[in-house]
Amino acid sequence: MLQLISKGNSNKEIARLLFVTEDTIKMHVKKILGKLPANDRTQAVVIAIQRGLLDV
């Protein structure tokens, strides 16, 4: 999911790619933001890269 976010995909686009609802994506993004912890999607991607969780 963070990989898709890092490529600039919106929640709607990610939902379409993963065959789930946009609400499902929003829920997952919210959980990701809480676990990293990050204030927004961009910060989540930066933190994930810094921690070696995401390779872009």
N, C-alpha and C positions, 0 to 999 in steps of 0.2 A: 504494500500500500504506500509506504513512504517512497518507494521507487517511482510509482506513478505520480505521486504528489510532486516529487523533485523534477519531473519532466513537464510540470506546468498544467497537469490535468485538473479539471474542476471536479467537484464531487459528482456532478451529473455524468461527466465523461468516465470517471472511474467506475461508477455504478453500472454504466452500460458495458464497459469492458469486462467487469466481473460478474455480470448477470445477477445483480442484486439491486435493491431499491436505493435511492439517494439517501433515505433516512438511515439505512444500514451503514452507509459510508460515513454519514455525519456522526453516528454513534461511535464508530471505530476511530475516527479522527479525534473526537473528544477524549476517548480513552488513551490514545497515543499522546495527546498533549498533556494529559495528566500524569502519565508514567514517565515522561522524559525529564522533567517538566518543562513545558514550553508555552509561550503565550499565543503563538499562532503557527500556522502550517510551515511558514518559512523558517522560523526558529527551530521547529521540530526537525526539519531536514538538516539544518546546520548542526544541531546537537548530535543527530544520528551519524553524520559524517565524521564529526570530531571523535565520537566514541567508537568508530569503526564498524558501526551497524549497517552503514549504507555506503556503497561504492558507486560513485557517479562518474 
